[in-house]
Amino acid sequence: MSNHVDSLFAAVSALASHGNIKQRLMLAYEQHIAGIESDDLPLHLSGTLSGLRERMTCVEPINGEGPVCASVRKMSIDEACECAAMVVRLYGDMIRYHDDAQEMLPLQLNGHATAKQLVPPFLVKSGRLRSG
């Protein structure tokens, strides 16, 4: 799952780089998103990826160009921006899902921590923490 987070981060980075929005969108999709299978994502995210994939490959290619190139070529600037926003939302949703799936750390260290041990030393020395 983390490799998909990395791929989506790379796609967002490509979208944030310089150049025409259509060029950046094609680069982001072809190099970083096209290889992600919808089934590899959580169910609530797979629909977003499927919708993006449909928009990015909906035009029949001509003259040897690929479906992504043909579809993006036919998009208006606003449509390309909408697709770019879908990529950013997908990345944000994936990060939130990935963070929620992380194991929660225990509040106690080895089961023997006291409240005093959990207080950072700089707070104890500064007198900002009051006991009791």
PyMOL commands that set and color helices and strands:
alter all, ss='L'
color gray80, all
select helices_A, chain A and resi 2-15+21-33+38-40+43-56+67-74+77-101+115-118+121-126
alter helices_A, ss='H'
color red, helices_A
deselect
rebuild
show_as cartoon
